[in-house]
Each structure stands twice: as C-alpha cells, then as structure tokens.
Amino acid sequence: MSVNLLLAFLWAFVVSVFAVPSIVQVAHAKKLLNEPNRRSVHASLTPRLGGMAIFAGFVSALAIFGRLEQGIQYVLAGAILLFFIGLKDDIVPVSAFKKFFVQLLSTGIIVFMGDVRITGFQGLVGIGELDLGTSYAFTILAVIGITNAINLIDGLDGLAGTTLVIVATAFGLYFFWQGDTMYSFVAASLVGGTMGFLRYNFHRATIFMGDAGSLTCGFIVAVMAVRFVEMRPVSNTPVLALGILYLPLLDTLRVSVIRIFNGQSPFAADKNHIHHRLIRVGFSQLQAVCILAVLQITVIGGIVSMSGWEIHWQLATLVLVSVALGFGFSQLGDKSAKAMPEAETPDAKIPAE
C-alpha cells in the first residue's frame, strides 16, 4: 500500500504541475481573470481557475490507484457537484444561495447515502453517543462549516493551499496508521494535487485556487474530518480534530464574532481576517503564510503532546489559547493601524500580487 500511496501522491502532483501553465494561458487568452477589489491583496489581473488543476490531479490519482469503496464514490459525487458550482462562480458570479444549496446537496449525499457521519464525542462535554437525528444534523453543520472555513481562509498567496497540505497530511497519517486504505489515498491524492498547484500560487501568484478549489478541497477535508472523528484512533479524537483544523476554524469563528459584535452580518465581507492583520503589521504575504503554517503545526503538536491529559483539560487549554490569540491578533492590527500616518494606512501597504 505504501508504494501505491506514493504513486498516487506523485501522480496528482505531476498532473497538477503540468496542468497549471495551460490553464493560465487559456485564462489570459479568454480574459477569465480575477479583478482586484477592496478586499483583495493583489493589484493585477490573475486567473482564479487553479482548482481545475488540483481537482484533475486528485480525481485521476484516486481513480487510478485507489478503489471506489467505503463510501468514496459518494465523496467524489459530492466533490464533483461543488467543483462545478465553484468553477461557474470563478467564471460567472453565482449567488450565495445557489452555492449553499449545492453544499447542502453534496453534504446530503455523503451523510444520507454514504452514511459518513459523526455518531459520538467520546464523552467530550458529557456527550457520548448521539441519537440518529442529532448525528445527521451535527454532521451536516460540521461539513458545511469546515467547507466554508477553508473557503474563507483563501486570502493570501499560498495560504489556503498550505493549510490544506498540513490538514490533509495530518489526517492522512492517522488513516495510514489505522490501516484505513481508501481515506489514505484520498489524503495522498489531495496533498499531491495541492502541492503541484502551490508551485505557482506562492507570492507572487500566477494563479489563484478559486472557489472550484477552495470549496471542493474544503469539502474533501471536511469529510476526512468526519471520518477521523468516527474512526476514533486516539482517546482525544474530537479535540485533536479541532487542533488539526485549528487555523481555518479559529479565523472563521473570530471574524464572525467580531462582525456580530459590531452589528454586522457574520457573512459580511471585510479585511479583518488573521492574515489581513499580519499584513497590516508589516509582514509580507510569504512571511504571513509561514507564521500561520507554524502556528497550525504547533497547535497540532501541542494537542498530540497533551494526549495523556483528561480530554476536558485539553479542550479548555485549546479554548484559552484561542481566546488569547484572537484577542492578540485584533489588538496587534489595531495598534499598528493607529500608529501609521494617514498616508501609510495598512491597506496601502498590502503588497500587490
């Protein structure tokens, strides 16, 4: 199995690496380019069809080296739906309602048809096994939430891709350790496709992931998270899952709370994400991505090192760290913004792509 996993990774990587230049060429020829706006950190027209390369590498590697069993066919079905609605949105704007409907449909396929769902929390916050209705409802919320968290963190060159590689690698190692062959191939194929894309996505990016990439990859990662929690490879599985998904979940929760506190819709677009704050402080895009990648890996390592602790102490520690980081990032950005002269506002200092 190890050799086939390596081959799946390499196949997805090579397909993605060789697909991107052609996609970039066609996108420029057909004017399928992303225009900078008030939320952008880039200043030039850039293709946002990178999800096509990731998906091509992922699907082809999984089809060749994996087997469509253990519900993988339903994962692919849901991913294909999200890929096409995301691709359409990358070319022609699609309403938020339509995208949410497709997310709900894709999630329904894996939950109701594939029976991929969370059935218990291993005693976390006093919850053991879930009844059927609660299991379905919580899994649907979790999958849609994680999918959108990955989508929302796609704000800097290389950030979403790096986060996906870290998350999928962490889940993949546990799947491999537990002998879960098919989900090991899912992880290896996703990591390979994403790393091939990252070759062109680090600052200054020549192509963006787009919704076809972030929504599809977010969905795949969300399904892996559900599978991981249900597999229960360790005694602190629910907390470890939160740690593996730490960065996108922290960022999404943080901006949602701030928006609600300011009387805004939690779905309102702004430039208050953690990566925006780091840019305001003066870090380059590459430096910000590296800082957040180290944070993500550190949290995962911290949770693993706390495996001997009582699970509620682990959760309490993670919550306290999250509150401290969320407050710290907000204060850091505010102070730097106040300290800058009017001609040197944070937005003006954001580097162009």
C-alpha positions as MATLAB code, in Angstrom:
seq = 'MSVNLLLAFLWAFVVSVFAVPSIVQVAHAKKLLNEPNRRSVHASLTPRLGGMAIFAGFVSALAIFGRLEQGIQYVLAGAILLFFIGLKDDIVPVSAFKKFFVQLLSTGIIVFMGDVRITGFQGLVGIGELDLGTSYAFTILAVIGITNAINLIDGLDGLAGTTLVIVATAFGLYFFWQGDTMYSFVAASLVGGTMGFLRYNFHRATIFMGDAGSLTCGFIVAVMAVRFVEMRPVSNTPVLALGILYLPLLDTLRVSVIRIFNGQSPFAADKNHIHHRLIRVGFSQLQAVCILAVLQITVIGGIVSMSGWEIHWQLATLVLVSVALGFGFSQLGDKSAKAMPEAETPDAKIPAE';
ca = [
       0.000    0.000    0.000;
       2.870    2.393    0.796;
       4.170    2.287   -2.785;
       0.716    2.917   -4.237;
       0.180    5.837   -1.866;
       3.454    7.390   -3.015;
       2.468    6.835   -6.642;
      -0.929    8.449   -6.033;
       0.771   11.472   -4.469;
       3.286   11.772   -7.303;
       0.635   11.324   -9.999;
      -1.595   14.037   -8.529;
       1.416   16.325   -8.105;
       2.657   15.886  -11.686;
      -0.816   16.299  -13.223;
      -1.372   19.494  -11.242;
       2.078   20.924  -12.000;
       1.724   20.372  -15.735;
      -1.924   21.477  -15.892;
      -1.472   24.925  -14.356;
       0.559   26.582  -17.176;
      -2.036   25.574  -19.772;
      -4.869   26.815  -17.549;
      -3.079   30.147  -17.043;
      -2.521   30.527  -20.778;
      -6.158   29.813  -21.647;
      -7.433   32.067  -18.835;
      -5.415   35.024  -20.125;
      -6.415   34.343  -23.734;
     -10.116   34.195  -22.831;
      -9.897   37.033  -20.256;
     -11.026   34.740  -17.435;
      -9.229   36.811  -14.815;
      -9.913   37.923  -11.265;
     -10.157   41.692  -10.934;
      -8.776   43.296   -7.737;
     -11.378   44.738   -5.358;
     -11.461   46.381   -1.932;
     -10.888   43.020   -0.200;
      -8.066   41.887   -2.463;
      -4.403   41.881   -1.517;
      -3.351   41.724   -5.160;
      -3.346   44.525   -7.709;
      -3.126   42.720  -11.050;
      -5.492   40.604  -13.116;
      -4.909   36.965  -12.187;
      -6.607   33.691  -13.238;
      -8.568   32.013  -10.447;
      -9.005   28.602  -12.066;
      -6.323   26.746  -10.090;
      -8.959   24.447   -8.648;
      -9.123   22.745  -12.045;
      -5.517   21.567  -11.741;
      -5.955   20.375   -8.139;
      -9.142   18.514   -8.973;
      -7.679   16.914  -12.098;
      -4.719   15.592  -10.132;
      -6.864   14.467   -7.212;
      -9.552   12.629   -9.184;
      -7.190   10.946  -11.637;
      -4.835    9.742   -8.877;
      -7.704    8.413   -6.779;
      -9.307    6.666   -9.767;
      -6.074    5.012  -10.877;
      -4.505    3.974   -7.579;
      -7.465    3.811   -5.188;
     -10.719    1.898   -5.108;
     -14.199    3.368   -5.049;
     -15.370    1.692   -1.853;
     -16.002    2.609    1.798;
     -18.248    5.441    0.566;
     -15.515    7.084   -1.537;
     -17.843    7.139   -4.549;
     -20.189    9.403   -2.586;
     -17.320   11.683   -1.594;
     -16.397   12.020   -5.263;
     -20.025   12.671   -6.231;
     -20.317   15.497   -3.713;
     -16.922   16.912   -4.675;
     -17.838   16.946   -8.366;
     -21.001   18.949   -7.658;
     -19.070   21.507   -5.624;
     -16.305   21.669   -8.210;
     -18.691   22.656  -10.976;
     -20.645   25.226   -8.970;
     -17.314   26.669   -7.809;
     -15.969   26.694  -11.366;
     -19.047   28.519  -12.571;
     -18.595   31.086   -9.791;
     -14.966   31.560  -10.831;
     -16.143   32.460  -14.346;
     -19.619   33.938  -13.820;
     -20.760   35.080  -10.337;
     -23.139   32.654   -8.616;
     -25.464   33.686   -5.794;
     -24.623   32.664   -2.237;
     -27.934   30.799   -2.031;
     -27.100   28.591   -5.026;
     -23.672   27.762   -3.620;
     -25.164   26.948   -0.227;
     -27.791   24.734   -1.848;
     -25.110   22.740   -3.685;
     -23.116   22.455   -0.445;
     -26.216   21.109    1.267;
     -26.834   18.675   -1.590;
     -23.230   17.441   -1.594;
     -23.262   17.016    2.180;
     -26.557   15.159    1.989;
     -25.034   12.683   -0.458;
     -22.204   11.694    1.871;
     -24.330   11.762    5.038;
     -27.505   10.021    3.895;
     -26.260    7.882    1.014;
     -22.692    7.250    2.150;
     -23.587    7.137    5.864;
     -20.467    9.149    6.664;
     -21.424   10.848    9.920;
     -20.350   11.542   13.489;
     -22.098    9.252   15.968;
     -20.415   10.305   19.218;
     -17.986   12.650   21.015;
     -16.159   10.152   23.255;
     -17.540   11.845   26.364;
     -16.457   15.376   25.386;
     -18.602   17.940   27.294;
     -20.511   14.984   28.687;
     -21.730   13.753   25.302;
     -21.284   10.095   24.434;
     -23.286    8.593   21.573;
     -25.617   10.776   19.511;
     -29.123    9.794   18.509;
     -29.708    9.386   14.778;
     -31.321   12.778   14.156;
     -28.689   14.684   16.116;
     -25.943   12.752   14.351;
     -27.276   13.713   10.923;
     -27.830   17.366   11.884;
     -24.443   17.847   13.547;
     -22.542   16.185   10.697;
     -24.269   18.377    8.099;
     -23.426   21.523   10.096;
     -19.834   20.362   10.595;
     -19.208   19.566    6.928;
     -20.716   22.824    5.658;
     -18.906   24.801    8.360;
     -15.485   23.310    7.597;
     -16.037   23.662    3.848;
     -16.696   27.379    4.211;
     -13.887   27.865    6.738;
     -11.379   26.605    4.151;
     -13.021   28.806    1.520;
     -12.778   31.905    3.731;
      -9.099   31.456    4.566;
      -8.154   31.661    0.878;
      -6.998   35.270    1.190;
      -3.226   35.264    0.652;
      -0.966   33.679   -1.930;
      -0.342   30.105   -0.793;
      -2.323   30.289    2.462;
      -5.265   28.027    1.648;
      -3.033   25.565   -0.191;
      -0.521   25.375    2.664;
      -3.316   24.916    5.186;
      -4.832   22.126    3.089;
      -1.497   20.325    2.826;
      -0.979   20.444    6.610;
      -4.527   19.347    7.419;
      -4.721   16.566    4.811;
      -1.260   15.278    5.761;
      -2.214   15.100    9.445;
      -5.437   13.227    8.737;
      -3.678   11.031    6.170;
      -1.003    9.926    8.639;
      -3.668    8.781   11.099;
      -5.605    6.995    8.352;
      -2.424    5.203    7.295;
      -1.606    4.337   10.911;
      -5.083    2.863   11.389;
      -4.992    0.921    8.108;
      -7.793    2.959    6.505;
      -6.637    2.364    2.936;
      -9.164    4.370    0.958;
      -9.033    7.545    3.017;
      -5.243    7.317    2.994;
      -5.473    7.528   -0.802;
      -7.898   10.448   -0.546;
      -5.388   12.328    1.629;
      -2.356   11.452   -0.529;
      -4.135   12.468   -3.747;
      -5.329   15.767   -2.253;
      -1.886   16.624   -0.883;
      -0.233   15.841   -4.223;
      -2.684   17.901   -6.269;
      -2.472   20.837   -3.876;
       1.337   20.830   -3.717;
       1.523   20.848   -7.510;
      -0.729   23.901   -7.553;
       1.305   25.633   -4.816;
       4.271   25.660   -7.183;
       2.506   28.573   -8.901;
       0.487   30.014   -6.018;
       3.083   31.348   -3.594;
       3.682   35.093   -3.785;
       3.662   36.442   -6.408;
       0.989   34.025   -7.549;
       0.373   33.444  -11.236;
      -2.926   31.683  -10.481;
      -5.434   31.501   -7.625;
      -7.286   28.483   -6.285;
     -10.734   29.991   -6.828;
     -13.981   28.604   -5.432;
     -13.611   25.480   -7.588;
     -10.545   24.692   -5.492;
     -11.389   26.033   -2.040;
     -14.962   24.725   -1.885;
     -14.068   21.314   -3.314;
     -10.946   20.843   -1.192;
     -12.742   22.186    1.870;
     -15.483   19.623    1.351;
     -12.988   16.772    0.971;
     -11.147   17.847    4.125;
     -14.470   18.120    5.978;
     -15.371   14.546    5.032;
     -11.929   13.393    6.164;
     -12.513   15.154    9.496;
     -15.833   13.343    9.984;
     -14.212   10.035    9.097;
     -11.358   10.756   11.510;
     -13.656   11.571   14.430;
     -15.771    8.499   13.780;
     -12.701    6.280   13.438;
     -11.588    7.296   16.974;
      -7.896    6.417   16.591;
      -6.958    8.058   19.908;
      -8.685    8.877   23.185;
      -8.796   12.620   22.433;
     -10.000   12.354   18.830;
     -12.579   15.221   18.901;
     -10.079   17.694   20.373;
      -7.332   16.512   18.024;
      -9.678   17.078   15.062;
     -10.231   20.651   16.260;
      -6.468   21.059   16.546;
      -5.820   19.773   13.031;
      -8.426   22.204   11.662;
      -7.377   24.926   14.073;
      -6.399   27.798   11.793;
      -9.449   27.898    9.478;
     -11.848   27.311   12.388;
     -10.221   29.980   14.587;
     -10.192   32.541   11.788;
     -13.816   31.908   10.778;
     -15.098   31.971   14.359;
     -13.085   35.078   15.182;
     -14.296   37.196   12.242;
     -17.893   36.008   12.748;
     -17.868   37.043   16.420;
     -16.346   40.441   15.578;
     -18.925   41.085   12.868;
     -21.823   40.161   15.146;
     -20.356   42.299   17.952;
     -20.179   45.245   15.514;
     -23.798   44.732   14.474;
     -22.914   43.271   11.077;
     -23.906   40.059    9.396;
     -21.439   37.240   10.170;
     -21.381   36.620    6.399;
     -20.385   40.206    5.534;
     -17.102   40.518    3.637;
     -14.269   42.500    5.229;
     -10.497   42.621    5.666;
     -10.419   41.559    9.296;
      -9.120   38.006    8.902;
      -5.977   36.968   10.776;
      -3.893   37.074    7.603;
      -5.076   40.627    6.918;
      -3.958   41.599   10.430;
      -0.490   40.173    9.857;
      -0.179   42.096    6.601;
      -1.200   45.283    8.407;
       1.582   44.774   10.920;
       4.050   44.789    8.049;
       4.709   41.132    7.274;
       4.965   40.112    3.649;
       2.492   37.600    2.256;
       5.070   34.814    2.344;
       6.029   35.662    5.928;
       2.378   35.699    6.993;
       1.779   32.296    5.401;
       4.842   30.855    7.145;
       3.755   32.276   10.521;
       0.281   30.785   10.203;
       1.664   27.447    8.999;
       3.955   27.273   12.046;
       1.004   28.166   14.274;
      -1.082   25.386   12.729;
       1.672   22.778   13.135;
       2.432   23.945   16.686;
      -1.194   23.554   17.754;
      -1.379   20.054   16.261;
       1.840   19.107   18.030;
       0.568   20.603   21.269;
      -2.659   18.597   21.184;
      -0.732   15.408   20.412;
       1.599   16.080   23.342;
      -1.409   16.545   25.639;
      -2.855   13.136   24.744;
      -2.272   11.935   28.313;
      -4.361   14.755   29.779;
      -8.062   14.465   30.603;
      -9.986   15.433   27.452;
     -11.776   18.391   29.043;
      -8.475   19.912   30.163;
      -7.272   19.610   26.579;
     -10.373   21.393   25.296;
     -10.111   24.104   27.970;
      -6.466   24.728   27.056;
      -7.314   24.960   23.365;
     -10.150   27.424   24.072;
      -7.948   29.622   26.281;
      -5.189   29.693   23.668;
      -7.761   30.566   21.001;
      -9.219   33.449   23.016;
      -5.738   34.809   23.711;
      -4.671   34.549   20.073;
      -7.924   36.005   18.761;
      -7.658   39.000   21.082;
      -3.944   39.376   20.427;
      -4.299   39.427   16.644;
      -7.070   42.024   16.896;
      -5.088   44.305   19.203;
      -1.904   43.950   17.180;
      -3.599   45.014   13.985;
      -5.443   47.900   15.650;
      -2.290   49.261   17.243;
      -0.314   49.109   14.029;
      -3.131   50.834   12.149;
      -3.296   53.670   14.705;
       0.473   54.077   14.690;
       0.718   54.578   10.924;
       0.412   58.047    9.371;
      -2.673   58.589    7.265;
      -0.674   58.255    4.052;
       0.577   54.865    5.187;
      -2.606   53.068    6.058;
      -2.466   49.294    6.320;
      -4.409   48.816    3.100;
      -1.917   50.949    1.217;
       0.939   48.788    2.476;
      -0.584   45.500    1.414;
       1.720   44.085   -1.255;
       0.423   43.617   -4.753;
       0.261   40.214   -6.360;
];
